[in-house]
Amino acid sequence: MVMSKPSQHVFVTVPHPLLRLVSLGLVAFVFTLFSLVLSRVGTQLAPLWFPTSIMMVAFYRHAGRLWPGIAVACSLGSIGASLTLFPAASLNFSWTAINIIEAATGAILLRKLLPSYNPLQNLNDWFRLAIGSAVIPPLLGGLLFWLIAPEAVASKAFLIWVLSEAIGALTLVPLGLLFKPHYLLRHRDPHLLLETLLTLVITLALSWLAMRYIPWPFTCVIVLLMWSAVRLPRMEAFLIFANGGVFNFFLIFLATVIVVSLMLANDPTLLATPKTDVMVNMPWLPFLMILLPANMMAMVMYAFRTERKHITESESRFRNAMEYSAIGMALVGTEGQWLQVNKSLSHFLGYSQDELRTMTFQQLTWPEDLNNDLEQLNMLVRGDINSYSMEKRYYTRNGDVVWALLAVSLVRHKDNKPLYFIAQIEDINDLKQSEQENQRLMERITQANEALFQEKERLHITLDSIGEAVVCIDVAMNITFMNPIAEKMSGWRQEDALGAPL
């Protein structure tokens, strides 16, 4: 991050738009191929349909001017996958059009219902996501499909369409909304990578065993997915305003859905087989299935409430320390915006706290001091220094220029990504004015001494040059000066006579 202008934003390097469209087309091709393989093999489970969800996420994350290109790229990927498995005569472009309508509707709803910065912060956000992606768009698509489907199979086709789209949305949309490029960098941490891979392997292996050998296999899979959600740092991720742990969970969830759906597609009898052998040996197994989720959720909620209590107490202490501090304190975003300010800083600058939150520190900094401040900020972000302090000037609301002693430190995410700055701003305006007054006074004294010295030199030159004998004495009648004529008349040199009685 480089902060060099008052209104500068942080830009992330993104691929060329054409490269992004090609990538989307390839992703749509792969997931369409997977969905069509399930449909081709045949299963009691309604086929999963992922391409609409991919297009919906792409619409949500990109500007509207790119939507036509995204629709074309994803549609071409889906059509290419269809041609790989089926003859061209079986293509139905009206279905593709319905997918595009669904995706656009879902993207618009998600933009309206979810916060843009962190779309999945709590359970309410998840409900909004489900309504905006897995309820309304599939129902709309199913209705449009029902209108063009043969009457004999219209009702069944409607249910299959809605269910397949809803499952695909709940599987892929959260993953797509939460994904950020730096999440991939987090797995450079060997501990996090090992934890994610180990959780993935255990979840998939036990899901496979459950589908093969355990009665009510989906109940077991639910328990395994709950364990995955607890195992990964979900709560920690929420509390520090990042979704890395949630992203990892949805990634494992996607892998589990893919594995289980492939197993059912290849062997539809898995659900039909009662697996009575297990029940003979373990008749009380259903009670274990009841207890495990309940115990797991009880511990999760206890840990969550305890952690929330600690955070509330810590936040309360921090707020009190900040709000009642005698010096100005602020939390400053990585782009320079005031996130939170206390009353002392508000009084010092003359702006209300709400007004300051709409501004950046660059806007209030004296131009001559801005470059030095930004250079040290960049050193702080790069990790060259841990903190810095400097004297700088600010503009007040009245347009006055005031001096402050600024001390800045940086709070980082555990993956070392900068989160925000902590700034302490002490009013030293009176001190600087006193220093300036003292400096001006010293300058006047120095000038007076210089003038006196020069006057004394001129007087000595005058006395040395006149033709009369001149002798200067102090109040004790001791000699302080003799000009050359006086030396000649008295026979005393000035050096010998200085301090002698007249």
Secondary structure as GFF3:
##gff-version 3
##sequence-region A 1 502
A	DSSP	alpha_helix	17	41	.	.	.	ID=ss1
A	DSSP	alpha_helix	51	61	.	.	.	ID=ss2
A	DSSP	three_ten_helix	64	66	.	.	.	ID=ss3
A	DSSP	alpha_helix	67	85	.	.	.	ID=ss4
A	DSSP	three_ten_helix	88	90	.	.	.	ID=ss5
A	DSSP	alpha_helix	93	113	.	.	.	ID=ss6
A	DSSP	alpha_helix	123	129	.	.	.	ID=ss7
A	DSSP	pi_helix	130	135	.	.	.	ID=ss8
A	DSSP	alpha_helix	136	148	.	.	.	ID=ss9
A	DSSP	three_ten_helix	151	153	.	.	.	ID=ss10
A	DSSP	alpha_helix	154	178	.	.	.	ID=ss11
A	DSSP	alpha_helix	181	186	.	.	.	ID=ss12
A	DSSP	alpha_helix	190	213	.	.	.	ID=ss13
A	DSSP	alpha_helix	217	231	.	.	.	ID=ss14
A	DSSP	alpha_helix	234	239	.	.	.	ID=ss15
A	DSSP	alpha_helix	244	266	.	.	.	ID=ss16
A	DSSP	alpha_helix	269	272	.	.	.	ID=ss17
A	DSSP	alpha_helix	276	281	.	.	.	ID=ss18
A	DSSP	alpha_helix	285	323	.	.	.	ID=ss19
A	DSSP	beta_strand	328	333	.	.	.	ID=ss20
A	DSSP	beta_strand	338	341	.	.	.	ID=ss21
A	DSSP	alpha_helix	343	349	.	.	.	ID=ss22
A	DSSP	alpha_helix	353	356	.	.	.	ID=ss23
A	DSSP	alpha_helix	361	364	.	.	.	ID=ss24
A	DSSP	alpha_helix	367	382	.	.	.	ID=ss25
A	DSSP	beta_strand	387	395	.	.	.	ID=ss26
A	DSSP	beta_strand	401	412	.	.	.	ID=ss27
A	DSSP	beta_strand	418	427	.	.	.	ID=ss28
A	DSSP	alpha_helix	429	465	.	.	.	ID=ss29
A	DSSP	beta_strand	471	473	.	.	.	ID=ss30
A	DSSP	beta_strand	479	482	.	.	.	ID=ss31
A	DSSP	alpha_helix	484	490	.	.	.	ID=ss32
A	DSSP	alpha_helix	494	497	.	.	.	ID=ss33
###
